[in-house]
Amino acid sequence: HRNWRASLASLDALSALVSDAADMAKTGEFSAPPLAESSDDDGVVASEDSGVPKPWRPMRDALRARLAKVSASEVDARVFEAAWFCLSVAVQRTQKSSNKRRPKGKGKSGGSGNIVSDNADKFVKITDEYVKRVLEFQAVCNQHDPAAPEASIHNMDIRQFKLKDEDKVDAVLTSCVYPGVYDYQSFARKVRAGSGAVVTSSDAEAQPLSSTFLTTTVPGDRHWPKEWLEGEIGSRKALRSDPYSFKETWQRDTDAWVAVVADCLKSGGRAAIMVGDGANINTRTSIIEAGAKSGLIELAGCTMKHVGGTLSDGSIYNQARTEHLILLQKP
């Protein structure tokens, strides 16, 4: 749905379904489909309720009940996914705000005093925000004649990606992984768990949902699907685990994804790459060397580096990470 050129009818349907579900959650007048249960090797039974914060379960169940009454043939299939996405965002935002320490002397934030009702209102508000953003996106796409073509979104490991000859592109713009700086998979698991397992396995089967992020069940233990655990390039965890071979592995992975970039470009096509240093690796040199191996030539580049110092008030100015912008071209 990130590429959704939704019709006004579809957006109206989304708003109406969410508003209905919010009213159902407030009154409690609904009957949701039963939740599935699963057991592990030790016989421990886990309900699909386990991944959803308790204050959000009435809203989740009300949405399940409302969507269960709608046939996929009645509305654009992406209406279902948009509704679940908005609920995930609502849950995630409240989880983030609840983890913030309240300043001394400050009382509880305003609200009706009924947390189910407040959460239902938050869900409606976020859905309204989503609809507004979709309309803004469409306005930008349609400001020229002809309108901007619909993009193709591929969620996959770039090292396994390949375009057909007729689909080669003129340009690639990317900010790739910084070596040994972040743990993206760990963060993705944290965000997924924080937003709650709002989409149950039965809903994912009954409704035309395509997002693996939404439909991946949050495990009650640490056993996530392997695609949530393996294959990350240049993670901080990998640096800590094996610092001696990290640089070699980083360069091998960099060679692999830069080779894919080169293969995707038309002759004369260019790639602009933003990358920062980490783990004592000069990433500018690393990227240029990888490009050369795949036949890309360096056209231009710049390096941004700040030096530390003392400000006029005596505080220390922390040195920012060295970052590079590199422009490569395919002959």
Contacts in CASP RR format, 6 or more apart in sequence:
PFRMAT RR
TARGET T0000
AUTHOR 0000-0000-0000
METHOD contacts of the structure
MODEL  1
HRNWRASLASLDALSALVSDAADMAKTGEFSAPPLAESSDDDGVVASEDS
GVPKPWRPMRDALRARLAKVSASEVDARVFEAAWFCLSVAVQRTQKSSNK
RRPKGKGKSGGSGNIVSDNADKFVKITDEYVKRVLEFQAVCNQHDPAAPE
ASIHNMDIRQFKLKDEDKVDAVLTSCVYPGVYDYQSFARKVRAGSGAVVT
SSDAEAQPLSSTFLTTTVPGDRHWPKEWLEGEIGSRKALRSDPYSFKETW
QRDTDAWVAVVADCLKSGGRAAIMVGDGANINTRTSIIEAGAKSGLIELA
GCTMKHVGGTLSDGSIYNQARTEHLILLQKP
1 78 0 8 1.000
1 81 0 8 1.000
1 82 0 8 1.000
1 85 0 8 1.000
1 211 0 8 1.000
2 153 0 8 1.000
3 150 0 8 1.000
3 151 0 8 1.000
3 152 0 8 1.000
3 153 0 8 1.000
4 78 0 8 1.000
4 82 0 8 1.000
4 134 0 8 1.000
5 138 0 8 1.000
5 141 0 8 1.000
5 150 0 8 1.000
6 14 0 8 1.000
6 76 0 8 1.000
6 78 0 8 1.000
6 82 0 8 1.000
6 134 0 8 1.000
6 138 0 8 1.000
7 76 0 8 1.000
10 75 0 8 1.000
10 76 0 8 1.000
10 78 0 8 1.000
10 79 0 8 1.000
11 131 0 8 1.000
11 134 0 8 1.000
11 135 0 8 1.000
13 75 0 8 1.000
13 76 0 8 1.000
13 79 0 8 1.000
14 79 0 8 1.000
14 82 0 8 1.000
14 83 0 8 1.000
14 127 0 8 1.000
14 130 0 8 1.000
14 131 0 8 1.000
15 127 0 8 1.000
15 128 0 8 1.000
15 131 0 8 1.000
17 63 0 8 1.000
17 66 0 8 1.000
17 67 0 8 1.000
17 70 0 8 1.000
17 79 0 8 1.000
17 83 0 8 1.000
18 63 0 8 1.000
18 83 0 8 1.000
18 86 0 8 1.000
18 123 0 8 1.000
18 124 0 8 1.000
18 127 0 8 1.000
19 124 0 8 1.000
20 66 0 8 1.000
21 59 0 8 1.000
21 62 0 8 1.000
21 63 0 8 1.000
21 65 0 8 1.000
21 66 0 8 1.000
21 67 0 8 1.000
21 83 0 8 1.000
21 120 0 8 1.000
21 123 0 8 1.000
22 59 0 8 1.000
22 62 0 8 1.000
22 120 0 8 1.000
22 121 0 8 1.000
22 123 0 8 1.000
22 124 0 8 1.000
23 120 0 8 1.000
24 30 0 8 1.000
24 62 0 8 1.000
24 65 0 8 1.000
24 66 0 8 1.000
25 58 0 8 1.000
25 59 0 8 1.000
25 61 0 8 1.000
25 62 0 8 1.000
25 63 0 8 1.000
25 116 0 8 1.000
25 117 0 8 1.000
25 119 0 8 1.000
25 120 0 8 1.000
26 114 0 8 1.000
26 116 0 8 1.000
26 117 0 8 1.000
26 120 0 8 1.000
28 58 0 8 1.000
28 62 0 8 1.000
30 61 0 8 1.000
30 62 0 8 1.000
30 65 0 8 1.000
30 66 0 8 1.000
31 65 0 8 1.000
32 61 0 8 1.000
32 62 0 8 1.000
32 64 0 8 1.000
32 65 0 8 1.000
32 68 0 8 1.000
33 64 0 8 1.000
33 65 0 8 1.000
33 68 0 8 1.000
33 202 0 8 1.000
33 203 0 8 1.000
35 47 0 8 1.000
35 48 0 8 1.000
35 49 0 8 1.000
35 200 0 8 1.000
35 202 0 8 1.000
36 47 0 8 1.000
36 48 0 8 1.000
36 200 0 8 1.000
36 201 0 8 1.000
36 202 0 8 1.000
37 45 0 8 1.000
37 46 0 8 1.000
37 47 0 8 1.000
37 48 0 8 1.000
38 45 0 8 1.000
38 46 0 8 1.000
39 45 0 8 1.000
39 46 0 8 1.000
40 46 0 8 1.000
40 221 0 8 1.000
46 220 0 8 1.000
48 197 0 8 1.000
48 200 0 8 1.000
48 201 0 8 1.000
48 202 0 8 1.000
48 217 0 8 1.000
49 57 0 8 1.000
50 197 0 8 1.000
50 218 0 8 1.000
50 220 0 8 1.000
51 193 0 8 1.000
51 196 0 8 1.000
51 197 0 8 1.000
51 218 0 8 1.000
51 220 0 8 1.000
52 60 0 8 1.000
52 91 0 8 1.000
52 196 0 8 1.000
52 197 0 8 1.000
52 198 0 8 1.000
53 91 0 8 1.000
53 94 0 8 1.000
53 95 0 8 1.000
53 196 0 8 1.000
55 115 0 8 1.000
55 116 0 8 1.000
55 119 0 8 1.000
56 90 0 8 1.000
56 91 0 8 1.000
56 94 0 8 1.000
56 119 0 8 1.000
56 196 0 8 1.000
56 198 0 8 1.000
58 116 0 8 1.000
58 119 0 8 1.000
59 87 0 8 1.000
59 90 0 8 1.000
59 116 0 8 1.000
59 119 0 8 1.000
59 120 0 8 1.000
59 123 0 8 1.000
60 87 0 8 1.000
60 198 0 8 1.000
62 120 0 8 1.000
63 83 0 8 1.000
63 84 0 8 1.000
63 87 0 8 1.000
63 123 0 8 1.000
64 200 0 8 1.000
64 203 0 8 1.000
67 80 0 8 1.000
67 83 0 8 1.000
67 203 0 8 1.000
67 207 0 8 1.000
68 206 0 8 1.000
70 80 0 8 1.000
72 80 0 8 1.000
72 207 0 8 1.000
72 208 0 8 1.000
77 207 0 8 1.000
77 208 0 8 1.000
80 207 0 8 1.000
80 208 0 8 1.000
80 209 0 8 1.000
81 207 0 8 1.000
81 208 0 8 1.000
81 209 0 8 1.000
81 210 0 8 1.000
81 211 0 8 1.000
81 214 0 8 1.000
82 130 0 8 1.000
83 127 0 8 1.000
84 198 0 8 1.000
84 199 0 8 1.000
84 203 0 8 1.000
84 209 0 8 1.000
84 214 0 8 1.000
85 130 0 8 1.000
85 211 0 8 1.000
85 214 0 8 1.000
86 123 0 8 1.000
86 126 0 8 1.000
86 127 0 8 1.000
86 130 0 8 1.000
87 123 0 8 1.000
87 198 0 8 1.000
88 195 0 8 1.000
88 196 0 8 1.000
88 198 0 8 1.000
88 199 0 8 1.000
88 214 0 8 1.000
89 126 0 8 1.000
89 130 0 8 1.000
89 195 0 8 1.000
90 119 0 8 1.000
90 122 0 8 1.000
90 123 0 8 1.000
90 126 0 8 1.000
91 194 0 8 1.000
91 195 0 8 1.000
91 196 0 8 1.000
91 198 0 8 1.000
92 191 0 8 1.000
92 194 0 8 1.000
92 195 0 8 1.000
92 196 0 8 1.000
93 122 0 8 1.000
93 126 0 8 1.000
94 119 0 8 1.000
94 122 0 8 1.000
95 194 0 8 1.000
95 195 0 8 1.000
102 108 0 8 1.000
111 118 0 8 1.000
112 118 0 8 1.000
112 121 0 8 1.000
140 148 0 8 1.000
141 147 0 8 1.000
141 148 0 8 1.000
142 148 0 8 1.000
154 161 0 8 1.000
155 212 0 8 1.000
157 231 0 8 1.000
158 257 0 8 1.000
158 260 0 8 1.000
159 253 0 8 1.000
159 256 0 8 1.000
159 257 0 8 1.000
159 260 0 8 1.000
161 260 0 8 1.000
161 264 0 8 1.000
162 260 0 8 1.000
162 263 0 8 1.000
162 264 0 8 1.000
163 169 0 8 1.000
163 263 0 8 1.000
163 264 0 8 1.000
168 264 0 8 1.000
168 265 0 8 1.000
168 266 0 8 1.000
169 264 0 8 1.000
169 265 0 8 1.000
169 266 0 8 1.000
169 269 0 8 1.000
170 265 0 8 1.000
170 266 0 8 1.000
170 268 0 8 1.000
170 269 0 8 1.000
170 270 0 8 1.000
171 265 0 8 1.000
171 269 0 8 1.000
171 270 0 8 1.000
171 271 0 8 1.000
171 272 0 8 1.000
172 261 0 8 1.000
172 264 0 8 1.000
172 265 0 8 1.000
172 270 0 8 1.000
172 271 0 8 1.000
172 272 0 8 1.000
172 273 0 8 1.000
173 271 0 8 1.000
173 272 0 8 1.000
174 261 0 8 1.000
174 271 0 8 1.000
174 272 0 8 1.000
174 273 0 8 1.000
174 274 0 8 1.000
175 273 0 8 1.000
175 274 0 8 1.000
175 275 0 8 1.000
176 233 0 8 1.000
176 254 0 8 1.000
176 257 0 8 1.000
176 273 0 8 1.000
176 274 0 8 1.000
176 275 0 8 1.000
176 287 0 8 1.000
177 184 0 8 1.000
177 233 0 8 1.000
177 234 0 8 1.000
177 275 0 8 1.000
178 275 0 8 1.000
178 276 0 8 1.000
178 277 0 8 1.000
178 278 0 8 1.000
178 283 0 8 1.000
178 321 0 8 1.000
179 234 0 8 1.000
179 239 0 8 1.000
179 246 0 8 1.000
179 247 0 8 1.000
179 250 0 8 1.000
179 277 0 8 1.000
179 278 0 8 1.000
179 279 0 8 1.000
179 281 0 8 1.000
179 283 0 8 1.000
180 234 0 8 1.000
180 235 0 8 1.000
180 236 0 8 1.000
180 238 0 8 1.000
180 239 0 8 1.000
180 246 0 8 1.000
180 278 0 8 1.000
180 279 0 8 1.000
181 236 0 8 1.000
181 276 0 8 1.000
181 278 0 8 1.000
181 279 0 8 1.000
181 321 0 8 1.000
182 235 0 8 1.000
182 236 0 8 1.000
183 232 0 8 1.000
183 235 0 8 1.000
183 236 0 8 1.000
183 237 0 8 1.000
184 232 0 8 1.000
184 235 0 8 1.000
185 228 0 8 1.000
185 229 0 8 1.000
185 231 0 8 1.000
185 232 0 8 1.000
185 235 0 8 1.000
186 235 0 8 1.000
186 237 0 8 1.000
188 213 0 8 1.000
188 228 0 8 1.000
189 224 0 8 1.000
189 228 0 8 1.000
192 213 0 8 1.000
192 216 0 8 1.000
192 218 0 8 1.000
192 228 0 8 1.000
193 218 0 8 1.000
196 218 0 8 1.000
197 217 0 8 1.000
197 218 0 8 1.000
198 214 0 8 1.000
199 209 0 8 1.000
199 214 0 8 1.000
199 215 0 8 1.000
201 215 0 8 1.000
201 217 0 8 1.000
203 209 0 8 1.000
204 214 0 8 1.000
204 215 0 8 1.000
209 215 0 8 1.000
212 227 0 8 1.000
216 224 0 8 1.000
216 225 0 8 1.000
216 228 0 8 1.000
232 238 0 8 1.000
233 250 0 8 1.000
233 253 0 8 1.000
233 254 0 8 1.000
233 257 0 8 1.000
234 246 0 8 1.000
234 249 0 8 1.000
234 250 0 8 1.000
234 253 0 8 1.000
238 246 0 8 1.000
238 249 0 8 1.000
239 246 0 8 1.000
239 279 0 8 1.000
242 249 0 8 1.000
243 279 0 8 1.000
246 279 0 8 1.000
247 279 0 8 1.000
247 280 0 8 1.000
247 281 0 8 1.000
250 279 0 8 1.000
250 281 0 8 1.000
250 286 0 8 1.000
251 286 0 8 1.000
251 289 0 8 1.000
251 290 0 8 1.000
254 286 0 8 1.000
254 287 0 8 1.000
254 290 0 8 1.000
255 290 0 8 1.000
255 293 0 8 1.000
255 294 0 8 1.000
258 287 0 8 1.000
258 290 0 8 1.000
258 291 0 8 1.000
258 293 0 8 1.000
258 294 0 8 1.000
258 296 0 8 1.000
259 290 0 8 1.000
259 291 0 8 1.000
259 293 0 8 1.000
259 294 0 8 1.000
261 271 0 8 1.000
261 294 0 8 1.000
261 296 0 8 1.000
262 271 0 8 1.000
262 291 0 8 1.000
262 294 0 8 1.000
262 295 0 8 1.000
262 296 0 8 1.000
262 330 0 8 1.000
263 294 0 8 1.000
265 271 0 8 1.000
265 330 0 8 1.000
266 330 0 8 1.000
267 330 0 8 1.000
267 331 0 8 1.000
268 329 0 8 1.000
268 330 0 8 1.000
268 331 0 8 1.000
269 329 0 8 1.000
269 330 0 8 1.000
270 299 0 8 1.000
270 327 0 8 1.000
270 328 0 8 1.000
270 329 0 8 1.000
270 330 0 8 1.000
271 296 0 8 1.000
271 327 0 8 1.000
271 328 0 8 1.000
271 329 0 8 1.000
271 330 0 8 1.000
272 325 0 8 1.000
272 326 0 8 1.000
272 327 0 8 1.000
273 287 0 8 1.000
273 325 0 8 1.000
273 326 0 8 1.000
273 327 0 8 1.000
273 328 0 8 1.000
274 323 0 8 1.000
274 324 0 8 1.000
274 325 0 8 1.000
274 326 0 8 1.000
275 283 0 8 1.000
275 284 0 8 1.000
275 287 0 8 1.000
275 323 0 8 1.000
275 324 0 8 1.000
275 326 0 8 1.000
276 283 0 8 1.000
276 321 0 8 1.000
276 322 0 8 1.000
276 323 0 8 1.000
276 324 0 8 1.000
277 283 0 8 1.000
277 321 0 8 1.000
277 322 0 8 1.000
277 323 0 8 1.000
277 324 0 8 1.000
278 321 0 8 1.000
283 324 0 8 1.000
284 301 0 8 1.000
284 303 0 8 1.000
284 324 0 8 1.000
284 326 0 8 1.000
287 324 0 8 1.000
287 326 0 8 1.000
287 328 0 8 1.000
288 298 0 8 1.000
288 326 0 8 1.000
288 328 0 8 1.000
291 328 0 8 1.000
295 330 0 8 1.000
295 331 0 8 1.000
296 328 0 8 1.000
296 329 0 8 1.000
296 330 0 8 1.000
297 328 0 8 1.000
297 329 0 8 1.000
297 331 0 8 1.000
298 326 0 8 1.000
298 327 0 8 1.000
298 328 0 8 1.000
299 327 0 8 1.000
299 328 0 8 1.000
299 329 0 8 1.000
300 327 0 8 1.000
301 324 0 8 1.000
301 325 0 8 1.000
301 326 0 8 1.000
301 327 0 8 1.000
302 324 0 8 1.000
302 325 0 8 1.000
303 322 0 8 1.000
303 323 0 8 1.000
303 324 0 8 1.000
304 320 0 8 1.000
304 322 0 8 1.000
304 323 0 8 1.000
304 324 0 8 1.000
304 325 0 8 1.000
305 320 0 8 1.000
305 322 0 8 1.000
305 323 0 8 1.000
306 317 0 8 1.000
306 319 0 8 1.000
306 320 0 8 1.000
307 319 0 8 1.000
308 316 0 8 1.000
308 317 0 8 1.000
308 318 0 8 1.000
308 319 0 8 1.000
309 316 0 8 1.000
309 317 0 8 1.000
310 316 0 8 1.000
310 317 0 8 1.000
311 317 0 8 1.000
END
